[in-house]
Amino acid sequence: MRNDNNSSAARLTANLAQVVELLEIFHREEAQRAAGDPDQPKPAVHNTLPDLRDRLSRMHLADVAVLLESLPHEDRLLLWRQLREQRGGELLVALGESVRVTLMARLSEEELRLAIGQLDSDGLAAIANVLPPPLLRERLLALPEAERHWLERSMAYRADAVGKLMSRAMVAVPDHLTLEQVRATLRNLGELPPHTDTIFVIDRQGVLRGGVPLPALLLSASTLAVSDVMRSDIVTFTAEEEARGAAQAFARYALVSAPVVDRHGKLLGRLTVDGVMDLLRNERAVLNLAGLRGEEELFASLWSSARNRWLWLAITLLTALVASRVIGLFETTIAQRVALAALMPIVASIGGHSGNQATARVLRALARDQLTIGNSFYLLRKELQVGLLNGVVCAAVAGGFAYAIYGQMALASVIAAAMVLTVLLAALVGVAVPLVRRGREPALGSTTLLTAATSTMGFFIFLGLASLFLL
């Protein structure tokens, strides 16, 4: 049996290699043309651009987007221009936002006008936030009235709301039709919107009543009314609710599509799995753990990449300065017991790693929408218990190591006690930081904040105990 994941990855890798090879040929030919006698006719490029265009036209649009995101700016622009006449607008939508912004900044006004002219209201809604206002207004005026009103409403929603992700491409039928009439309606459409697994049922006021799964529509008796076979318990979202919560519901209920309604239950649009994947595809949580703000593309400029990291680097530097002053408070203690300087990193390292484990557990629970107030207290209690158990084990090892090296039971006892207290503190902070930041990108900079707390307090605990019991 063929492994689709492996074959898909292999296909993408092969396509990337072939396109890169064609690009290398193109650049060599361009170099030869540039190096020739300026007074002589330039030799023709040997069909490289047509070959590139042909290769790209046979690739899935998502693969082309990945390809463009893997290439430097000049090659990215060159390849986009091979597809701009037919799929330039769709390709802009498929790109990650940071890559889309940098590519659009290099397009002429006419190229951008051509690209957005290829998009329907759903495509425009996906990139409206980065379009030049004059071009957006021009395109809005060219849309049919119903599409224009829908797009204007979509643009009014918050950036993190379901309404920003919903599509108007859906099938909705009145509740008084028979199944045969619904089937005739679908035949007249000629083509169903992508990811259509349910036909929505509305009343005369446009209020959602339920949905008919496609299997029920196809297999039930034609004479039945649509209201007889519809399900009224389908998962529904409101346009104003948080998109991240909707994404969690899609994963929890294995949804393909779901209706979006207003506060009165009137059907507004549809949320689909591809819209949810667009929300998740940037893998922001991985970047945020490191303190990167938003998405940073591979070929971003040095200046923008550096600036993107300033905030959390500044916080890290500040906390490191605080930690250094904590150590400075115990200079006399360290001078009298030089072994303390060698043992300090052990306490800070174990504390930081233990806290990161607790933070990862909380972030996983938040991602799966598992945490209530009661569960949060349970998780905190459990992580403290785990921290105590692991702290005792690490304390025994660290204490044994200190005694074996320095032969001082008092020193071994101090590092063992400091290890237990630091790991407990790390568990507390590791749970608290993402919970406190819940609703405001809890992963953002969690590692930075956690390391700052555990390092500073770990040093303070270890050196404080040493001052009390070793001098």
For each residue, the residues with C-beta under 8 A, 3 or more apart:
1:
2: 7
3: 6 7
4: 7 8
5: 8 9
6: 3 9 10
7: 2 3 4 10 11
8: 4 5 11 12
9: 5 6 12 13
10: 6 7 13 14
11: 7 8 14 15 63
12: 8 9 15 16 63 66 67
13: 9 10 16 17
14: 10 11 17 18
15: 11 12 18 19 55 59 63 67
16: 12 13 19 20 66 67 70
17: 13 14 20 21
18: 14 15 21 22 55
19: 15 16 22 23 52 55 56 67 79
20: 16 17 23 24 71
21: 17 18 24 25
22: 18 19 25 26 48 51 52 55
23: 19 20 26 27 52 71 75 78 79
24: 20 21 27 28
25: 21 22 28 29 46 48
26: 22 23 29 30 45 48 49 52 78
27: 23 24 30 31
28: 24 25 31 32
29: 25 26 32 33 45 46 48
30: 26 27 33 34 45
31: 27 28 34 35
32: 28 29 35 36 43
33: 29 30 36 42 43 45
34: 30 31
35: 31 32
36: 32 33 40 42 43
37: 40
38:
39:
40: 36 37
41:
42: 33 36
43: 32 33 36
44:
45: 26 29 30 33 48 49
46: 25 29
47: 50 51
48: 22 25 26 29 45 51 52
49: 26 45 52 53 82
50: 47 53 54
51: 22 47 48 54 55
52: 19 22 23 26 48 49 55 56 78 79 82
53: 49 50 56 57 82 83
54: 50 51 57 58
55: 15 18 19 22 51 52 58 59
56: 19 52 53 59 64 67 79 82 83
57: 53 54 83 86
58: 54 55
59: 15 55 56 63 64 67
60: 63 64
61: 64 65 87 90 91 94
62: 65 66 94
63: 11 12 15 59 60 66 67
64: 56 59 60 61 67 68 79 83 91 94
65: 61 62 68 69 91 94 95 96
66: 12 16 62 63 69 70
67: 12 15 16 19 56 59 63 64 70 71 79
68: 64 65 71 76 79 80 91 95 99 103
69: 65 66 76 95 96 99 297 298
70: 16 66 67 298
71: 20 23 67 68 75 76 79 299
72: 75 76 299
73: 76 77 102 103 106 299
74: 77 78
75: 23 71 72 78 79
76: 68 69 71 72 73 79 80 99 103 299
77: 73 74 80 81 103 106 107
78: 23 26 52 74 75 81 82
79: 19 23 52 56 64 67 68 71 75 76 82 83
80: 68 76 77 83 84 88 91 103
81: 77 78 84 111
82: 49 52 53 56 78 79
83: 53 56 57 64 79 80 86 87 88 91
84: 80 81 87 88 111 114 115
85: 88 114
86: 57 83 118
87: 61 83 84 90 91 118
88: 80 83 84 85 91 92 111 114 115 118
89: 92 93 114 115 116 117 118 119 123
90: 61 87 93 94 118 119 123
91: 61 64 65 68 80 83 87 88 94 95
92: 88 89 95 100 103 104 115 116 127
93: 89 90 119 123 126 127
94: 61 62 64 65 90 91
95: 65 68 69 91 92 99 100 103
96: 65 69 99 100 281 282 295 297
97: 100 101 130 282 295
98: 101 102 294 295 296 297 300
99: 68 69 76 95 96 102 103 297
100: 92 95 96 97 103 104 127 130
101: 97 98 104 105 130
102: 73 98 99 105 106 297 299 300
103: 68 73 76 77 80 92 95 99 100 106 107
104: 92 100 101 107 112 130 131
105: 101 102
106: 73 77 102 103
107: 77 103 104 111 112 115
108: 111 112
109: 112 113 132 135
110: 113 114
111: 81 84 88 107 108 114 115
112: 104 107 108 109 115 116 131 132 135
113: 109 110 116 117 135 138
114: 84 85 88 89 110 111 117 118
115: 84 88 89 92 107 111 112 118 119
116: 89 92 112 113 119 124 127 131 135 136 139
117: 89 113 114 139 142
118: 86 87 88 89 90 114 115 123
119: 89 90 93 115 116 122 123 124 127 139
120: 123 124 147
121: 124 125 143 147 148 150 151 154 168
122: 119 125 126 167 168 169
123: 89 90 93 118 119 120 126 127
124: 116 119 120 121 127 128 131 136 139 143 151
125: 121 122 128 151 154 155 164
126: 93 122 123 278
127: 92 93 100 116 119 123 124 130 131
128: 124 125 131 136 151 154 155
129: 155 159
130: 97 100 101 104 127
131: 104 112 116 124 127 128 135 136 139
132: 109 112 135 136
133: 136 137
134: 137 138
135: 109 112 113 116 131 132 138 139
136: 116 124 128 131 132 133 139 140
137: 133 134 140 141
138: 113 134 135 141 142
139: 116 117 119 124 131 135 136 142 143
140: 136 137 143 148 151 152
141: 137 138 148
142: 117 138 139
143: 121 124 139 140 147 148 151
144: 147 148
145: 148 149
146: 149 150
147: 120 121 143 144 150 151 168
148: 121 140 141 143 144 145 151 152
149: 145 146 152 153
150: 121 146 147 153 154 168 269
151: 121 124 125 128 140 143 147 148 154 155
152: 140 148 149 155 156
153: 149 150 156 157 163 268
154: 121 125 128 150 151 157 163 164 166
155: 125 128 129 151 152
156: 152 153 163
157: 153 154 161 162 163 164 239 240
158: 161 163 164 240
159: 129 164
160: 164 242 243 244
161: 157 158 164 239 240 241 242 243
162: 157 165 166 237 238 239 240 241 242 243 246 260 271
163: 153 154 156 157 158 166 239 240 260 268 269
164: 125 154 157 158 159 160 161 243
165: 162 243 246 271 275 276 278 279
166: 154 162 163 239 260 268 269 270 271 275
167: 122 170 193 269 270 271 272 275
168: 121 122 147 150 269 270
169: 122 193 194 270
170: 167 193 196 200 257 259 267 269 270
171: 185 186 189 192 193 196 199 200
172: 199 200 201 202 267
173: 177 182 185 199 200 201 202 226
174: 177 201 202 203 204 226
175: 201 202 203 209 225 226 227 230
176: 225 226 227
177: 173 174 181 182 185 225 226
178: 181 182 222 223 224 225 226
179: 182 183 212 217 220 221 222 223 224 225 226 229
180: 183 184 222 223
181: 177 178 184 185
182: 173 177 178 179 185 186 199 212 217 226
183: 179 180 186 187 217 222
184: 180 181 187 188
185: 171 173 177 181 182 188 189
186: 171 182 183 189 192 199
187: 183 184 190
188: 184 185
189: 171 185 186 192
190: 187
191:
192: 171 186 189 196
193: 167 169 170 171 196 270
194: 169 272 274
195: 256 257 272 273 274
196: 170 171 192 193 199 214 257
197: 213 214 256 257
198: 211 212 213 214 234 257
199: 171 172 173 182 186 196 211 212 214 217 226
200: 170 171 172 173 208 210 211 259 267 270
201: 172 173 174 175 208 209 210 211 212 226 227 230
202: 172 173 174 175 205 206 207 208 209 267
203: 174 175 206 207 209
204: 174
205: 202 266
206: 202 203 266 267
207: 202 203 261 264 265 266 267
208: 200 201 202 236 259 261 265 266 267
209: 175 201 202 203 227 230 232
210: 200 201 227 230 231 232 233 234
211: 198 199 200 201 230 231 234 259
212: 179 182 198 199 201 216 217 226 229 230 231
213: 197 198 216 217 231
214: 196 197 198 199 217 218
215: 218 219
216: 212 213 219 220 229
217: 179 182 183 199 212 213 214 220 229
218: 214 215
219: 215 216
220: 179 216 217 224 229
221: 179 224
222: 178 179 180 183
223: 178 179 180
224: 178 179 220 221 228 229
225: 175 176 177 178 179 228
226: 173 174 175 176 177 178 179 182 199 201 212 229 230
227: 175 176 201 209 210 230
228: 224 225
229: 179 212 216 217 220 224 226
230: 175 201 209 210 211 212 226 227
231: 210 211 212 213 234
232: 209 210
233: 210
234: 198 210 211 231 258 259
235: 249 253 255 258
236: 208 258 259 260 261
237: 162 241 246 249 258 259 260 261 271
238: 162 241 260 261 262 263
239: 157 161 162 163 166 260 261 262 268 269
240: 157 158 161 162 163 263
241: 161 162 237 238 245 246
242: 160 161 162 245 246
243: 160 161 162 164 165 246 247 279
244: 160 247 248 279
245: 241 242 248 249 369
246: 162 165 237 241 242 243 249 250 258 271 276
247: 243 244 250 251 276 279 280
248: 244 245 251 252 367 368 369
249: 235 237 245 246 252 253 255 258 369
250: 246 247 253 254 255 258 271 273 276
251: 247 248 254 368
252: 248 249 368 369
253: 235 249 250
254: 250 251
255: 235 249 250 258 273
256: 195 197 272 273
257: 170 195 196 197 198 270 271 272 273
258: 234 235 236 237 246 249 250 255 270 271
259: 170 200 208 211 234 236 237 267 269 270 271
260: 162 163 166 236 237 238 239 267 268 269 270 271
261: 207 208 236 237 238 239 264 265 266 267 268
262: 238 239 265 266 268
263: 238 240
264: 207 261
265: 207 208 261 262
266: 205 206 207 208 261 262
267: 170 172 200 202 206 207 208 259 260 261
268: 153 163 166 239 260 261 262
269: 150 163 166 167 168 170 239 259 260
270: 166 167 168 169 170 193 200 257 258 259 260
271: 162 165 166 167 237 246 250 257 258 259 260 275 276
272: 167 194 195 256 257 275 276
273: 195 250 255 256 257 276 277
274: 194 195 277 278
275: 165 166 167 271 272 278 279
276: 165 246 247 250 271 272 273 279 280
277: 273 274 280 281
278: 126 165 274 275 281
279: 165 243 244 247 275 276
280: 247 276 277 283
281: 96 277 278
282: 96 97 287 295
283: 280 286 287
284: 287 288 294 295 441 443
285: 288 289 363 367 443
286: 283 289 290
287: 282 283 284 290 292 294 295 296
288: 284 285 291 292 441 443 444 445 446
289: 285 286 443 445 446 447
290: 286 287 312 447
291: 288 309 311 312 313 315 316 444 445 447 448
292: 287 288 296 308 309 312
293: 308 311 312 444
294: 98 284 287 308
295: 96 97 98 282 284 287
296: 98 287 292 300 304 305 308
297: 69 96 98 99 102 300
298: 69 70
299: 71 72 73 76 102
300: 98 102 296 297 304 305 308
301: 304 305
302: 305 306
303: 306 307
304: 296 300 301 307 308
305: 296 300 301 302 308 309
306: 302 303 309 310
307: 303 304 310
308: 292 293 294 296 300 304 305
309: 291 292 305 306 312 313
310: 306 307 313 314
311: 291 293 314 315
312: 290 291 292 293 309 315 316 445 448
313: 291 309 310 316 317
314: 310 311 317 318
315: 291 311 312 318 319 445 448 449 452
316: 291 312 313 319 320 448 451 452
317: 313 314 320 321
318: 314 315 321 322
319: 315 316 322 323 448 451 452 455 456
320: 316 317 323 324 452 455
321: 317 318 324 325
322: 318 319 325 326 452 456
323: 319 320 326 327 452 455 456 459
324: 320 321 327 328
325: 321 322 328 329
326: 322 323 329 330 456 459 460 463
327: 323 324 330 331 334 344 459 463
328: 324 325 331
329: 325 326 463
330: 326 327 333 334 340 463 464 466 467
331: 327 328 334 335
332: 335 336
333: 330 336 337 340 463 466 467 470 471
334: 327 330 331 337 338 340 341 463
335: 331 332 338
336: 332 333 470 471
337: 333 334 340 411 466 470 471
338: 334 335 341 342
339: 342 343 402 405 406 408 411
340: 330 333 334 337 343 344 462 463 466
341: 334 338 344
342: 338 339 345
343: 339 340 346 347 398 402 411 415 462
344: 327 340 341 347 348 459 462 463
345: 342 348 349
346: 343 349 350 398 401 415 419
347: 343 344 350 351 398 415 418 419 422 458 459 461 462
348: 344 345 351 352 422 454 455 458 459
349: 345 346 352 353
350: 346 347 353 354 394 398 419 422 423
351: 347 348 354 355 422 423 425 426 454 455 457 458
352: 348 349 355 356 426 450 451 454 455 458
353: 349 350 356 357
354: 350 351 357 358 387 390 391 423 426 427 430 454
355: 351 352 358 359 426 427 429 430 450 451 453 454
356: 352 353 359 360 430 447 450
357: 353 354 360 361 430
358: 354 355 361 362 383 386 387 426 427 430 431
359: 355 356 362 363 430 431 433 434 446 447 450
360: 356 357 363 364
361: 357 358 364 365 379 383 431
362: 358 359 365 366 371 379 430 431 434 435 442
363: 285 359 360 366 367 434 442 443 446
364: 360 361 367 368
365: 361 362 368 370 371 375 379
366: 362 363 369 370 371 434 438 442
367: 248 285 363 364
368: 248 251 252 364 365
369: 245 248 249 252 366
370: 365 366 375
371: 362 365 366 375 376 379 435 438
372: 375 376
373: 376 377
374: 377 378
375: 365 370 371 372 378 379
376: 371 372 373 379 380 435
377: 373 374 380 381
378: 374 375 381 382
379: 361 362 365 371 375 376 382 383 431
380: 376 377 383 384 428 431 432
381: 377 378 384 385
382: 378 379 385 386
383: 358 361 379 380 386 387 427 428 430 431
384: 380 381 387 388 424 427 428
385: 381 382 388 389
386: 358 382 383 389 390 427
387: 354 358 383 384 390 391 423 424 426 427 428
388: 384 385 391 392 420 423 424
389: 385 386 392 393
390: 354 386 387 393 394 423
391: 354 387 388 394 395 419 420 421 422 423 424
392: 388 389 395 396 420
393: 389 390 396 397
394: 350 390 391 397 398 419 423
395: 391 392 398 399 415 416 417 419 420
396: 392 393 399 400 416
397: 393 394 400 401
398: 343 346 347 350 394 395 401 402 415 416 419
399: 395 396 402 403 412 413 415 416 419
400: 396 397 403 404 412
401: 346 397 398 404 405
402: 339 343 398 399 405 406 408 411 412 415
403: 399 400 406 407 408 409 411 412
404: 400 401 407
405: 339 401 402
406: 339 402 403 411 412
407: 403 404
408: 339 402 403 411 412
409: 403 412 413
410: 413 414 469 470
411: 337 339 343 402 403 406 408 414 415 466 470
412: 399 400 402 403 406 408 409 415 416
413: 399 409 410 416 417 469
414: 410 411 417 418 462 465 466 469 470
415: 343 346 347 395 398 399 402 411 412 418 419 462
416: 395 396 398 399 412 413 419 420
417: 395 413 414 420 421 465
418: 347 414 415 421 422 458 461 462 465
419: 346 347 350 391 394 395 398 399 415 416 422 423
420: 388 391 392 395 416 417 423 424
421: 391 417 418 424 425 461
422: 347 348 350 351 391 418 419 425 426 454 457 458 461 462
423: 350 351 354 387 388 390 391 394 419 420 426 427
424: 384 387 388 391 420 421 427 428
425: 351 421 422 428 429 453 454 457 458 461
426: 351 352 354 355 358 387 422 423 429 430 450 453 454 458
427: 354 355 358 383 384 386 387 423 424 430 431
428: 380 383 384 387 424 425 431 432
429: 355 425 426 432 433 449 450 453 454
430: 354 355 356 357 358 359 362 383 426 427 433 450
431: 358 359 361 362 379 380 383 427 428 434 435
432: 380 428 429 435 436
433: 359 429 430 436 437 442 446 449 450 453
434: 359 362 363 366 431 437 438 442 443 446
435: 362 371 376 431 432 438 442
436: 432 433
437: 433 434 440 441 442 444 446
438: 366 371 434 435 442
439: 442
440: 437 444
441: 284 288 437 444
442: 362 363 366 433 434 435 437 438 439 446
443: 284 285 288 289 363 434 446
444: 288 291 293 437 440 441
445: 288 289 291 312 315 448 449
446: 288 289 359 363 433 434 437 442 443 449 450
447: 289 290 291 356 359 450 451
448: 291 312 315 316 319 445 451 452
449: 315 429 433 445 446 452 453
450: 352 355 356 359 426 429 430 433 446 447 453 454
451: 316 319 352 355 447 448 454 455
452: 315 316 319 320 322 323 448 449 455 456
453: 355 425 426 429 433 449 450 456 457
454: 348 351 352 354 355 422 425 426 429 450 451 457 458
455: 319 320 323 348 351 352 451 452 458 459
456: 319 322 323 326 452 453 459 460
457: 351 422 425 453 454 460 461
458: 347 348 351 352 418 422 425 426 454 455 461 462
459: 323 326 327 344 347 348 455 456 462 463
460: 326 456 457 463 464
461: 347 418 421 422 425 457 458 464 465
462: 340 343 344 347 414 415 418 422 458 459 465 466
463: 326 327 329 330 333 334 340 344 459 460 466 467
464: 330 460 461 467 468
465: 414 417 418 461 462 468 469
466: 330 333 337 340 411 414 462 463 469 470 471
467: 330 333 463 464 470 471
468: 464 465 471
469: 410 413 414 465 466
470: 333 336 337 410 411 414 466 467
471: 333 336 337 466 467 468
